Amino acid sequence: MIPVLNADQIKSVDKYTIESGSTSSAALMERASEAFVECFQSIAPKSNRIMVFCGVGNNGGDGMAICRLLHERGYNIQGYYIGDLQKASEDFIVNMDRSSGLFPVKQINSEEKIPFIPNDCVVIDALFGSGLSRPLKGLFAKLVETINDSWAQIFSVDIPSGIYSDNTSEGIAITATHTISFEIPKLSLFQPSLANQIGRWHLVGIGLNKEFIALQKTNYFYTEPKDIKLPKRAKNAHKGDAGRMLLISGSKGKMGSTILSARAAMRTGCGLLFVHAPCCGLDVLQTAVPEAMVIEDEHTEVISEVAPAENIRVVAIGPGIGTGSLTVKAFRDLLGKVEKPMVIDADAINILAENSELIEALPPESVLTPHPGEFERLVGSWKDDFEKLELLRKFCINHKVNMVLKGAHSVICDYHGIAYFNATGNPGMATAGSGDVLTGVIAALMAQGMMPFEALKTGVYLHGSAGDLAEIDKGQHSLIASDIIDYLPQAFLNKTS
């Protein structure tokens, strides 16, 4: 896992790396620029012209070095800088001097000097970096507006100019196609409200001191593939060893959610799956999920009473159950009977929101899987995504639960308040039933003996990975929840290969 640090911490890591004697400031900037260029070359479209816009701080110094490196690789470069050279950083001046005479560099000191940006051009934004703490105004704002209004693909260096590293930005900011960030992820990169301005982001190593990075205190991390571990089976394992799971799900007209959760649980390796559903779901469940054993509720259309067996390893509840009075009573009674951590999703979360006293009855370390709307019903509204993260952390700490807040870069929080941003998934997964699949995946991993938070982290990763595999074949617009289940086997194989 990679620590997500704030702007002051990133600055201190840069400083320590330089002062510890492992490199100079100029050499570190050169490494960063080389890493940017390598990534840029792997993803940038072919273009007859690259326009690089630089501030006069260290981000602009990166930009000037990037200009020189791309020029050496045969690109047609046009460099621009904006700002007072009397206030320029030493590393900016060094790299501007190194570029002298190699390619044209023009100053932008008035609106009339802002260049026209052709449609087939590629723009590199190196105006401001992660240390920005004030809104862009005047000529800077006008330049950013011009860049955004162009049809060019835009590549931002470290972070789009105008976006703050770890709090809410004000005013205009670059809307990047790609952001190539250096070594340490910034909290802003993971915020849904900034997703369109960040574009697709990429993390490149630049040789910062890893030991010093590890010493920094943070509540946020970025999950790497190596952090994901799968449950193991002994050679003599039988289906009971692979876990007994109870899924409480469904109501009249909503049995599809139950089928999706049940199929996902079986594909994730659950040994024995019991599905408690209203009578109306019996035939369709036994047809669609023949591997599951169906327990009929006494009620024809809704969940009205549940009596889980003692040998059930994990109970999952919520998909499609509705929030009617009979179901609320059944859920309340269930919480009095279950001592092991549960998986709580969908309507079960809505029941908790409407009956807040039930939250205290949740078994410690239970897993909740809300989307933003369900989360808002639990905790109330927030002013921005950064406050939303704090509300997530406080809820998990106060109620001793684990939670995933679903969405772009789904954030997973343990009951200590430590949050992890997920690395997999795509917009095509924003489709009906995707969350029901996730519930089945997480619960099945818990049934196989994984600790609740590890099952949550692993389940979210595998769910997103299966969605990414489905996207390759189906595309984002045609991807449906059943596709995610179909690609779960390949997601598992990719982790074991």
N, C-alpha and C positions, 0 to 999 in steps of 0.2 A: 504494500500500500504506500501511496505517496502523500506526504503531508501537504495540506492546503494552507498556505501561510498568508498573513496580512502584509501590507505594503512595507511597514516598518521592519518586519522580520526578514522580508526578501532583501531589503537594503542592507540589513546587518549580515546576512549570509554572503552577499556580494563583497561587503567590506572585509569580512573575516577571511574569505577565500583569497583576497588580494594580500591582506596584511600577514597571513600565515606563511607567506613566501612562496606559495605554489604557483603564483602567476602575477602578472602586472595588470593594471586596469585596462591598458590598451590591448594586451594579449587576450584578456577575457572577452573584451568586445569583439576581437577578431574571431575567437572561437564561436561566439554567439552568432556572428554574421555568417560564418561558414556553415553552421548548423541550419540557419534559416535558409540559406541558398540551396543546400542539399535537399531540404524538404520542398522548397519552392519548385525546384526543377522537376521533382517527381509528380507534382500535381498541377502545375500551372499550364494553361493552354498555350499553344504556339502563338506568338504575337510578333508583329513587325516593330513594336515599340513598347518599352517599359518606362513608365513615368514614376519616379520615386520622390515623394514629398517628405521632407525632413524638417523637424524642429531643430533648435540649436542646443538641446540638452543631450543626454546620453542616448535616448531613443533615436534622436537624429543622427548621433554618431554611428549607431548601428546602421542606420539608413545609408549614410555615406559609404561605410565599409561594404554594405550590400551592393551599392552601385558599382564600386570598383570590382568586386568579385564577379558580378554578373557580366560586366564589361570584359573582364579577362576570359570569360567563357563564351564570348562572341555575341552577347545580346546587345541590341540597340538601346542604349540607356540615355535618358534625359533626367538629370537631377535638378531638384528645386529645394530651396530652403527658405524658411520664414521665421523671422525673429531677429533680435538685436545681437550682432556678432560680438559686441562688447560684453554681453552677458552669456556668451556661449560656454559650454563645458570644455574642459581641456581636451577630452577625448573626441569631441566633435571637431575641434580645430585640427587635431592630429589627423583625423581621417579625411577631413576636407583637403588638407595639404597633400596627403597621399594621393588624392584623386585629381589633383591639379593637372590640367592639360590632357587628361585621358579621355574625358567626355565632357559635354557642356553641363555646367551648373549655373542655374539662374536664381536670383533672389526675387522673392515675392514680397514687395513692400507697399503694394496698393491693390485695390480691386482690379484695376486695369491690367496688372501684371499676372493675375490668375489665368493660367493657360486654358485653352480649349482642350477637352479630353476626348479623343476619337473613340468611336464605338469598339474598334478592334484593339484598343490599347489595354494593357494590364497596368494597374496602379498598385504601388507599394506604399502603404501608410506607415510612416515613421515619424509622426509629428510629436506624439506624447506617449509615455510608457505607463507602467504600473504605479508610479509615484504621483500621478496627477491627483490634485485634491480641490480643484476649482473649475467652474464651468468655462467652456470656451466662448469667447466673445470677439466682437469686432472682426478683424481680418481673418483670424483663425476660424471663426464660425462660418464666415463666408466661403472660405476655401473648403471646409468640410462639406458644406451644402453643395458646392459645385461638384466635388468628388462623388457625393451620394447621388446627385442628379444624373451622372453619366451612366452609360451602359457598360462601362468597363468592369471587369472582374477586379475585386479589391482584396489585397493581401495585407493584413495588419501585422506589424512587428510587435510581438509579445502580447499586446492587448489593443483593441480598437481605440483610437484617439478620442478622448472625451468620456470614456467609461472609467470610473474609479475601480480600483482593485478589489475593495472589500466593503463598499457601502453604496448607497443609492446615488447615481449620477444625476446631474442637473444640466439642462440645456442640450445642445446638439452633440451628436457623436457619430463617428464613422459607422456605416453599415457595411461590414466586411463580408466578402464571400468566404474567405478563409482567414483564420487567426492562427499564426504560428507562434506558440508561447514557449518561453525559455525555462526549462528544468523544473520549476515549481508552479503548479496550477494556482490560479487566482480564483477567489471565491466567486467573482462575477461571471466566470466562464460557465458556471453551473446554474445560473438563475434563469428560469423560464421566460421572464419578462425581457431578458436581454438576448434570447436565443437568436433572433433575427439579425441583431447587430454583430453578434460574435461570429455567425456563420458556422462553418465546420471548423473545429479547432484541432490543432495538432501540438503535441508536446515533444520538444527536442532537448536532448541533454547538452550542456555546455561546460561540464566539468566543475560545477560548484561543489564545495566541500560537503560530502554526504554525512560525515560524522557530526558536523555542526548543524546541518539541517535536522538530523534526528534528535538533537537536543532541544529544538524549538517546541514550545507547548502550543498545542492547537486542539480544537474540538472537531476538526474536519479533515477527512482523508479522501483520496481517490483510489478506488479499488483497481488493482491490476489483475490480469489473468492468473498470475502465479499465486494470488491470494485465495483462489477458489479451489477447494478440495472436495472430492466426491466421496460418498459413503462407500465402504468396502464390504465385500461379502466373503465369508469363509468358504472353502471348497465344499464343506458339508452343510452349507446353509439350506434351510427349507423356508417355505413361504411365511411361516410364523416369525422366523428370524428377520425377515424383511419388513416386518412391522404390520400391526393391525390398526387401521385408521377408520374413524367414523366421520362421514360427511353428512351434515344436516343441511338440506338444501331443497329449494323448489317450492312452488305453489302453482295453482292452476294458471296456465298461460306462460309460465316462466320455467318450465322444466329444461329448456335448452341450456340454461346456466348450470344446472346440475350435471347434465351430460358432459359439458365442457370441463367442469372441475373434476368429475370422475375419470374421464378419459385421460386428462393430464396427470392425475395421480397415478394411474396404472402405468403410463408411459415413463413416469419418473421412478418407478421401481417399487411402489407400494406392494407388499406381499399379500395382504388381505384387506379388501376395501368393503366396508359396510356403508350403504347409503340409506339414510333415514329421510323419507320423502312422503308427501301426501299420497293417498290411494290413487289419485288420478295419474300419478307418474309411473305406476308399476310397469305397465306394458311397454311404454316407450323406453324406460331405463333398461329393462331386461333385453330389449332388442338392440338398443344403441350401445350398451356397455355390458355385454354378457359376462365379463370377468367379475363384475361387482355383485354383491349380495344385497338385495333390497329389503329394507325394513319398512313396512307400511305404517304410516301414522293412522291413528283412529279416525282422523278427519279426512274427508274426501279431497278437499281443496287446499288446505293450509297445514303448516306444522302446528300441532296443538299440545303435544306432550312427547318428551324424550327421556328414555331411561338407558343411558349408555352402559355397556357391559364393563366389568371391572378390568378385563384384560385388554382394553383398547389403549393404545399407546398415545394417540393424539386425536383430538376432536376438532374438526373444522366446521364453522357455521356461518351462514350468511347469504350465499348466492341465491337470489330469487325467492327469499322466504317472505318478503313483505314485512310490514310493520303493524299488522292488525293486533288487536288485544289478545287473542288466543296465542299468537306467536310470541308476543312480548312476555306473557305469563310462562310459556314453555321455556323461553330463554332465561328468564329469571330463575325458574326452578332448576334448570340445567347448571347454572353457575353455582348453585348450592351443592351440586353433586360432583363436579369435576375439580380435581386438585392439581392436575398436571397442566402445563402451559397449553393454551388453545390457539387456533388460528381464527381470527375474527375478520370478516369481510363484509362489504356491501350493506345489505339491510340490517345485519347484526350491528354494524357500526352506527347506522341511523337510529337503531333502537337505543344504543348507548347514549347517543346525542340527545334523544328525547327523554331519557330516563337516567340522568347523570349519576344517580346513586348506584347504578349497576356497575359503573366503572371501577368502583372500589372493590367489587366482588370478583373481578377478573383474577384468575390465578397468576401469581408473579411470573414474569418473563413471557407472558402471552404475546402473540404476534398480531398486530393490527395492520391492515393493508388498504388504507383509504386513498381515494383520489382527492384532488384539492377541494372539491365541493363537499365531500364527506368530512374531510378534515376541518373545514370551516364550520360545519355544524357542531363538531366536537369542541373547538377551541374559540370560536368567534372569528371576526375579521382581522386583517392585518393591513398595514400601510404599504408594505413592499415585501419582496421576496426574502430580504435579509431578516426582517422581523418574523416572517413565517418560519424561518429556520430556527430562530430562538424559541418560538412557541412549540415547535416540534420537540426540541431538546428538553424544554421544561416539562412538557406533557409526559415524555418517556421517563424522566427522572422522578417526577411526582407520583406517577402511577405504577412505576416499576414494570414497564412494558417495553417491547421492541416494536418498531414501526417502520414501514416503508411508505413514504409519500410519493405516490406514483406520478409519472410524467417524464418529460425530457430530463435525462440524467437523474433518474429516480434516486432519491436520497433515503438511505437506510440508517436508522438511529437505534442504538442499543439503550438499555435501561439505565446506563451511566451517563447518557447524554452525548456520546461520541457518535458523530455522523459520518457516513461513507457515501460518496457519490458513485453511482454505477457507471460502468464503461460501455455497456451494450444497449441495444435497442434503437429504434428508428420511428419516424412519424407514422409509418404505415400501421404500427401497432395501436394507434389511437382508433380502435374499432370495438364494436360491441362484443363483449365476451372475453376480451383479452385479460381483464382482471380476474375473471372466473378461472381461467387457465392458471394464472399465477397462484391462486389459492390452492389449487390441487397440487401444484409443483411443490410449494413450500411445505404443505402438510405431509406430503409423501416423504420428503426428506427427513422431517421430524419423526415420522413413523419408523424410518430406518435407523433411528438412533442419534441423529445429529442434534446438537444443542440448538435451542430455538433461534438464537441470533445467527449462528453459522448456517442454519437451514434457510433463514431469511436472506442472508447475503448471497448464498449460493443459488437459491431459487430465483432471485431477481436477476442474477447474472445469466443463468441458463435460459430463463424465459426471454431475456433480451437477445441472447445469442441465437436462439431458435428463430426469433423474429427477424434477425439480421439475415439468417440463412434463407428464410422464406422470402425476404425482400429481393434477394438476388434472382430467384426464379419467378416470383409472382409480381414484383414491383410493389411500390407503396400503395397505390390506389386500389389494387385488387386483393391486397392481403386481408385475410379474415382470421378470426381467432382459431378456427380449426387448423389452419396452416401452421400456427405456432406449435400445436400439439404434434403435427406430422413431422416437424423438423426437430423435435426434442431429441430423438435418437442420434441425429447427426451432431447436435450440440454436445451431447455426452461423449460421443466418439472423438470430437475435436479436443476435448479436455483430457482424454486418456491416451491420445496418440502422441 
